């Protein structure tokens, strides 16, 4: 793999002139264009992409790889929408096949972490026709009353759009209700692919790309951050991927409100797109790398380790990724039901730190907004610094 500017520049005999020009722009910290992004997908090899992506990663974050201690609440998988790629949801008329948690059950999950040093609860699920804005505002208030320090990252733009429309509120009005109730930030789900033609084929009844972007813009204007995602590896083209990244990059230029970008791999188990082969690990790494190169105004690129598995998560850190999400504690079913690599996704803090150290990176525990809680840097010729008993918890 090429590792330095001089090595890239000295490869002109084997590099096409367009790729050499792109490399020079990246090393000068200049923005690449949409056409150059597509060229990377179409012509660049993995080693070249890894060199550029790692340069950007280390310029922004050095050798640090971030994680947090979190758990998920999935209120329901009953959903009014019928996305072709989804293995998780169940239609309301078949709700007996799914689950529906009331406020009491959700609070039981929160209380189960009372003696554990988690910093974030992540709440997402299906779009249930009976669970409205007032219901969720009430749940958020209960969580914050019980544990004020817990950051609540909750509700995809798809869930929010449905809540707000049913309540007869604008995105700004609805978000204010939730923020006043304890909402701290938004996850990035529901973005899928922004291209309208592709979107109409894979999730026609879901909110539009314009609505998704508008809700995140409104959140940023109100002072809360969010994440962004892209579902890749199905029927989209490379041009569709770059268009998606470009729309995110343009919004980030305006608001600076995105914390991180998370590419989400399409999984084909038990859904209406099961006939479509999944992307290879090589393609996954290429996608991480190009995302890192293109999104020059995003500070972080996250690999969601339960989806891609621990080994690929380790590899991804050489291709632009600087965040592996969190400990999870086996509290999510969204990806395991779709055939993800990790069917029982849980890592103790010790295990996650070790996984990062084995990749020759520095584990850094963060909160949701990337404030550093603990840096697990090791001194030369010393053993890894392990958390103390009071700072660690087992989830096995």
C-alpha positions as CSV (number, residue, x, y, z in Angstrom):
1,X,0.0,0.0,0.0
2,X,1.2,3.5,-0.8
3,X,1.8,5.5,2.3
4,X,3.3,8.9,1.5
5,X,2.9,11.8,-0.8
6,X,6.2,11.0,-2.5
7,X,5.2,7.4,-3.2
8,X,1.9,8.5,-4.7
9,X,3.6,11.2,-6.8
10,X,6.3,8.8,-7.9
11,X,3.8,6.3,-9.2
12,X,2.9,8.3,-12.3
13,X,4.2,5.5,-14.6
14,X,1.6,3.1,-13.3
15,X,-1.1,5.5,-12.2
16,X,-3.6,7.0,-14.7
17,X,-3.1,10.7,-14.9
18,X,-6.7,11.3,-13.5
19,X,-5.9,9.2,-10.4
20,X,-2.6,10.9,-9.9
21,X,-4.3,14.3,-10.1
22,X,-6.9,13.2,-7.5
23,X,-4.2,12.0,-5.2
24,X,-2.4,15.3,-5.5
25,X,-5.6,17.2,-4.6
26,X,-6.2,15.0,-1.6
27,X,-2.7,15.5,-0.3
28,X,-3.1,19.2,-0.8
29,X,-6.3,18.9,1.3
30,X,-8.4,20.1,-1.6
31,X,-11.9,19.0,-2.3
32,X,-12.5,16.4,-5.1
33,X,-15.4,16.7,-7.5
34,X,-18.3,14.4,-8.2
35,X,-16.7,13.2,-11.4
36,X,-13.5,12.5,-9.5
37,X,-15.4,10.6,-6.9
38,X,-17.0,8.4,-9.5
39,X,-13.6,7.8,-11.1
40,X,-12.3,6.5,-7.8
41,X,-15.1,4.0,-7.7
42,X,-14.6,3.0,-11.3
43,X,-10.9,2.8,-11.7
44,X,-8.9,3.0,-8.4
45,X,-7.6,-0.1,-6.8
46,X,-7.9,-0.9,-3.1
47,X,-4.3,-0.1,-2.1
48,X,-4.5,3.4,-3.7
49,X,-7.8,4.2,-2.0
50,X,-6.5,3.0,1.3
51,X,-3.5,5.2,1.1
52,X,-5.6,8.3,0.4
53,X,-8.2,7.5,2.9
54,X,-5.7,6.7,5.7
55,X,-4.0,10.0,4.9
56,X,-7.2,11.9,5.5
57,X,-8.1,9.8,8.5
58,X,-4.8,10.4,10.2
59,X,-4.8,14.1,9.3
60,X,-8.1,14.5,11.1
61,X,-7.8,12.0,14.0
62,X,-4.3,10.6,14.0
63,X,-4.3,7.0,15.1
64,X,-7.3,7.3,17.4
65,X,-10.2,5.0,16.9
66,X,-13.3,6.1,18.9
67,X,-16.0,4.1,20.6
68,X,-18.7,4.7,23.2
69,X,-20.6,2.7,25.8
70,X,-24.1,2.5,24.6
71,X,-27.2,0.4,24.4
72,X,-30.2,0.3,22.1
73,X,-34.0,0.4,22.7
74,X,-36.1,-0.8,19.8
75,X,-39.7,0.1,20.7
76,X,-41.2,-1.9,17.9
77,X,-40.6,-3.6,14.6
78,X,-44.2,-3.0,13.6
79,X,-44.1,-0.6,10.7
80,X,-46.5,1.2,8.3
81,X,-43.8,1.1,5.5
82,X,-42.8,-1.7,3.2
83,X,-39.2,-1.2,2.3
84,X,-38.0,-4.0,-0.1
85,X,-34.6,-4.3,1.6
86,X,-36.0,-4.6,5.2
87,X,-35.7,-7.9,7.1
88,X,-36.7,-6.3,10.4
89,X,-40.2,-4.8,10.2
90,X,-43.6,-6.4,10.3
91,X,-46.8,-4.8,8.9
92,X,-49.4,-3.6,11.4
93,X,-51.9,-6.3,10.2
94,X,-49.2,-8.9,11.1
95,X,-48.1,-7.2,14.3
96,X,-48.5,-10.5,16.2
97,X,-45.2,-11.5,14.4
98,X,-43.4,-8.6,15.9
99,X,-43.0,-6.8,19.2
100,X,-44.4,-3.6,20.7
101,X,-42.9,-2.1,23.9
102,X,-44.8,0.2,26.1
103,X,-43.2,2.9,28.2
104,X,-42.8,0.6,31.2
105,X,-40.9,-2.0,29.2
106,X,-38.6,0.7,27.7
107,X,-37.9,2.0,31.2
108,X,-37.1,-1.5,32.4
109,X,-34.3,-1.6,29.7
110,X,-33.0,1.8,30.9
111,X,-33.0,0.7,34.5
112,X,-31.1,-2.5,33.7
113,X,-28.1,-0.3,33.0
114,X,-28.3,1.7,36.2
115,X,-25.0,0.3,37.6
116,X,-23.2,0.4,34.3
117,X,-21.2,3.3,33.0
118,X,-23.0,3.7,29.7
119,X,-23.3,7.2,28.2
120,X,-25.8,6.8,25.4
121,X,-29.2,5.2,24.7
122,X,-30.0,4.8,21.0
123,X,-33.7,4.6,20.3
124,X,-34.9,3.6,16.8
125,X,-37.5,1.2,15.5
126,X,-40.4,0.7,13.1
127,X,-42.9,3.3,12.3
128,X,-45.9,2.2,14.4
129,X,-49.2,3.9,13.7
130,X,-50.2,4.0,17.4
131,X,-46.9,5.3,18.9
132,X,-47.1,9.0,18.4
133,X,-45.2,12.2,19.3
134,X,-46.8,12.6,22.7
135,X,-46.0,9.0,23.6
136,X,-42.3,9.3,22.7
137,X,-42.0,12.7,24.3
138,X,-43.3,11.1,27.5
139,X,-40.7,8.3,27.3
140,X,-37.9,10.7,26.8
141,X,-39.0,12.7,29.9
142,X,-39.1,9.5,32.0
143,X,-35.5,8.6,30.8
144,X,-34.1,12.0,31.6
145,X,-35.9,12.1,34.9
146,X,-34.4,8.7,35.9
147,X,-30.9,9.3,34.5
148,X,-30.3,12.9,33.6
149,X,-26.7,12.3,32.4
150,X,-27.7,9.7,29.8
151,X,-27.6,11.1,26.2
152,X,-30.6,10.2,24.2
153,X,-29.9,9.6,20.5
154,X,-33.3,8.8,19.0
155,X,-35.6,8.5,16.0
156,X,-34.6,8.4,12.4
157,X,-35.9,11.1,10.1
158,X,-38.4,8.6,8.8
159,X,-39.9,8.0,12.3
160,X,-39.9,11.8,12.9
161,X,-41.6,12.7,9.7
162,X,-44.5,10.3,10.5
163,X,-44.8,11.6,14.0
164,X,-44.8,15.2,13.0
165,X,-47.3,14.8,10.2
166,X,-49.7,12.9,12.5
167,X,-49.3,15.7,15.1
168,X,-49.8,18.4,12.4
169,X,-46.5,20.0,13.2
170,X,-43.5,21.2,11.1
171,X,-40.2,19.5,11.6
172,X,-38.9,22.4,13.6
173,X,-42.0,22.4,15.9
174,X,-41.9,18.7,16.4
175,X,-38.2,18.7,17.1
176,X,-38.6,21.4,19.7
177,X,-41.1,19.2,21.5
178,X,-38.7,16.3,21.6
179,X,-35.7,18.5,22.5
180,X,-37.6,20.0,25.4
181,X,-38.4,16.4,26.5
182,X,-34.7,15.3,26.5
183,X,-33.7,14.5,22.9
184,X,-29.9,15.0,22.5
185,X,-29.2,14.1,18.9
186,X,-30.5,12.2,15.9
187,X,-29.2,8.9,14.5
188,X,-28.6,8.7,10.7
189,X,-30.9,5.9,9.7
190,X,-33.5,6.1,6.9
191,X,-31.3,7.9,4.4
192,X,-30.9,4.8,2.3
193,X,-30.0,6.3,-1.1
194,X,-31.0,9.8,-1.9
195,X,-31.5,9.3,-5.7
196,X,-35.2,9.5,-6.1
197,X,-35.4,6.9,-8.9
198,X,-33.6,4.2,-6.8
199,X,-35.5,5.3,-3.7
200,X,-38.8,4.7,-5.5
201,X,-37.7,1.2,-6.3
202,X,-36.5,0.1,-2.8
203,X,-38.6,2.2,-0.4
204,X,-41.3,4.1,-2.3
205,X,-43.6,4.9,0.6
206,X,-40.8,6.2,2.9
207,X,-40.1,9.9,3.3
208,X,-38.3,11.5,0.4
209,X,-34.6,12.4,0.4
210,X,-35.6,16.1,0.5
211,X,-37.6,15.4,3.7
212,X,-34.8,13.4,5.3
213,X,-32.3,16.2,4.6
214,X,-34.8,18.9,5.7
215,X,-35.3,17.2,9.1
216,X,-31.6,17.0,9.8
217,X,-31.1,20.6,8.7
218,X,-33.8,21.6,11.1
219,X,-32.2,19.7,13.9
220,X,-28.8,21.4,13.2
221,X,-30.5,24.8,13.1
222,X,-32.0,24.1,16.6
223,X,-28.6,23.2,18.0
224,X,-28.5,19.4,18.0
225,X,-26.2,17.2,16.0
226,X,-27.0,14.1,14.0
227,X,-25.4,11.3,12.1
228,X,-25.8,10.3,8.5
229,X,-25.9,7.0,6.7
230,X,-26.0,5.4,3.2
231,X,-27.3,2.0,2.4
232,X,-25.1,0.6,-0.3
233,X,-24.5,-2.6,-2.3
234,X,-28.0,-3.2,-3.8
235,X,-29.3,-1.7,-7.0
236,X,-27.6,1.7,-6.8
237,X,-24.8,2.8,-9.1
238,X,-21.5,4.4,-8.2
239,X,-22.9,7.7,-9.4
240,X,-25.8,7.3,-7.0
241,X,-23.4,6.8,-4.1
242,X,-21.4,9.9,-5.0
243,X,-24.6,11.9,-5.4
244,X,-25.6,10.8,-1.9
245,X,-22.3,11.8,-0.5
246,X,-22.4,15.1,-2.3
247,X,-25.8,16.0,-0.9
248,X,-24.5,15.3,2.6
249,X,-21.3,17.3,2.0
250,X,-23.3,20.3,0.8
251,X,-25.6,20.3,3.9
252,X,-22.6,19.9,6.1
253,X,-21.1,23.0,4.5
254,X,-24.2,24.9,5.5
255,X,-24.8,23.6,9.1
256,X,-21.7,21.7,10.3
257,X,-24.2,19.6,12.3
258,X,-23.2,16.0,11.3
259,X,-21.1,14.1,13.8
260,X,-20.2,11.1,11.6
261,X,-21.0,9.2,8.4
262,X,-21.9,5.5,8.6
263,X,-22.0,3.4,5.4
264,X,-24.5,0.6,5.9
265,X,-24.0,-2.6,4.0
266,X,-27.1,-4.1,2.4
267,X,-27.8,-7.6,3.7
268,X,-30.1,-9.9,1.7
269,X,-31.5,-12.3,4.2
270,X,-35.3,-12.7,4.4
271,X,-36.3,-9.6,2.4
272,X,-37.7,-8.8,-1.0
273,X,-34.3,-8.2,-2.4
274,X,-32.8,-11.5,-1.4
275,X,-31.9,-12.2,-5.0
276,X,-29.3,-9.4,-5.1
277,X,-25.8,-10.6,-4.1
278,X,-24.2,-8.8,-1.2
279,X,-21.1,-6.7,-1.7
280,X,-17.7,-8.2,-1.0
281,X,-15.3,-7.2,1.8
282,X,-13.1,-5.6,-0.8
283,X,-16.0,-3.4,-2.0
284,X,-16.9,-2.6,1.6
285,X,-13.4,-1.3,2.2
286,X,-13.4,0.6,-1.1
287,X,-16.7,2.3,-0.1
288,X,-15.3,3.3,3.4
289,X,-12.2,4.7,1.8
290,X,-14.0,6.8,-0.9
291,X,-16.5,8.0,1.7
292,X,-13.6,9.2,3.8
293,X,-11.9,10.9,0.8
294,X,-15.1,12.6,-0.4
295,X,-16.6,13.8,2.8
296,X,-13.8,16.2,3.6
297,X,-16.0,18.2,6.0
298,X,-17.0,15.2,8.1
299,X,-14.7,14.6,11.1
300,X,-15.5,11.0,11.5
301,X,-16.4,7.8,9.5
302,X,-17.9,5.0,11.4
303,X,-17.9,1.3,10.8
304,X,-20.8,-0.4,12.5
305,X,-19.0,-3.5,13.7
306,X,-22.1,-5.7,14.4
307,X,-23.1,-5.4,10.7
308,X,-19.7,-6.1,9.1
309,X,-18.1,-8.3,11.8
310,X,-15.1,-7.8,14.0
311,X,-12.4,-8.7,11.4
312,X,-13.7,-6.4,8.7
313,X,-14.1,-3.7,11.4
314,X,-10.4,-4.1,12.2
315,X,-9.5,-3.8,8.5
316,X,-11.7,-0.8,8.0
317,X,-9.4,1.3,10.2
318,X,-6.8,1.3,7.5
319,X,-9.4,2.6,5.0
320,X,-10.6,5.8,6.6
321,X,-12.6,4.5,9.5
322,X,-11.9,6.1,12.9
323,X,-15.0,5.0,14.9
324,X,-16.5,1.5,15.6
325,X,-19.7,2.6,17.4
326,X,-20.0,1.0,20.9
327,X,-20.4,-1.9,23.2
328,X,-24.1,-2.4,22.1
329,X,-24.8,-5.0,24.8
330,X,-26.9,-7.3,22.5
331,X,-29.7,-4.8,22.5
332,X,-30.3,-4.5,18.7
333,X,-32.0,-6.8,16.3
334,X,-32.1,-4.6,13.2
335,X,-29.0,-6.1,11.6
336,X,-28.9,-9.5,13.1
337,X,-32.4,-10.2,11.5
338,X,-30.9,-9.2,8.2
339,X,-28.1,-11.7,8.3
340,X,-25.3,-9.5,9.8
341,X,-22.0,-11.0,10.7
342,X,-22.7,-10.6,14.5
343,X,-25.8,-12.4,15.5
344,X,-25.5,-11.6,19.2
345,X,-23.8,-8.2,19.0
346,X,-22.1,-7.4,22.3
347,X,-18.6,-6.5,23.3
348,X,-17.3,-5.6,26.7
349,X,-15.2,-2.4,26.9
350,X,-12.1,-4.6,27.4
351,X,-12.9,-6.5,24.2
352,X,-13.5,-3.4,22.2
353,X,-10.3,-1.8,23.4
354,X,-8.4,-5.0,22.5
355,X,-9.9,-5.2,19.1
356,X,-8.7,-1.6,18.4
357,X,-5.3,-2.2,19.8
358,X,-4.8,-5.3,17.6
359,X,-5.3,-2.9,14.7
360,X,-2.4,-0.8,15.9
361,X,-4.7,2.1,16.7
362,X,-5.3,4.1,19.9
363,X,-8.7,3.3,21.5
364,X,-10.5,6.4,22.7
365,X,-13.7,6.2,24.6
366,X,-16.0,9.1,23.7
367,X,-19.4,10.4,24.4
368,X,-22.0,10.9,21.7
369,X,-20.7,14.3,20.7
370,X,-17.0,13.0,20.6
371,X,-15.9,14.5,23.8
372,X,-13.1,12.3,25.1
373,X,-13.9,10.3,28.2
374,X,-10.8,8.1,28.3
375,X,-7.8,7.7,26.0
376,X,-6.4,4.1,26.2
377,X,-3.0,5.1,24.7
378,X,-0.2,2.8,25.6
379,X,3.4,3.8,26.2
380,X,6.2,2.2,24.2
381,X,7.1,-1.3,25.3
382,X,4.2,-1.4,27.8
383,X,1.1,-3.6,28.0
384,X,-2.2,-2.1,27.0
385,X,-3.9,-0.1,29.8
386,X,-7.0,-1.9,30.8
387,X,-10.0,-0.3,32.4
388,X,-10.3,-0.7,36.1
389,X,-13.0,-2.9,37.5
390,X,-15.3,0.0,38.3
391,X,-14.9,1.4,34.8
392,X,-15.6,-1.9,33.0
393,X,-18.7,-4.0,32.6
394,X,-19.2,-7.4,31.1
395,X,-22.0,-8.0,28.6
396,X,-21.3,-11.6,27.9
